[in-house]
Structure formats: C-alpha cells, structure tokens
Amino acid sequence: TPDRSAITGEIEGYFSVRRPVPDALIDHLERLYSEMRAIEARNPGEAGITASLDYLRQQARESGFDSVQEAMVSLYSAAVGDLKQLKSGAAK
C-alpha cells in the first residue's frame, strides 16, 4: 500500500498489513499453492513463474473475480465474516 505525503501527496514509501489466514481457507489455499508449485516445476525459469501466475489469475476469473487481489480480499472477508457470525451466534 503506498504511503503518501500528507503535504504533497507524493509516494514516500510503502507499507504492508499482514493478517493470519482463517483456518477455513487453509485447505483451499494449500491446494492452489501446490498446483502453482507443480506448474513451476514442469516449466523451468521465467516460463514457470508466468504459467503459475496465469493459472492463479485464471482461477480468480473462473470464480467470478476481476483480479487475484479481489478474490483474496473477498475470500478473506467472507471467512472472517463467517467467524464473526459464528462467534456472535454462539454468544446468544
């Protein structure tokens, strides 16, 4: 995420916010990552990285998302929302 100057609006640097992966997503993401690694193993060098990223983008599109970032944010939000609903329902 760009860190912009409050005065000029110019990018001064970048920062990252990390969140733990919800347990509900781990199996899905492990399968996705495993397939990406297999693609890279079958295609050495830059071709493997390109093919792996193409696969990831294809999976996002086939799931109805315009980008991998949109897919990940949506999956994370849904998993966290489900957890919040479970917690609030358990408290009733």
Helices and strands as residue ranges (DSSP letters): E 2-4, E 11-14, H 23-42, H 46-62, H 68-91
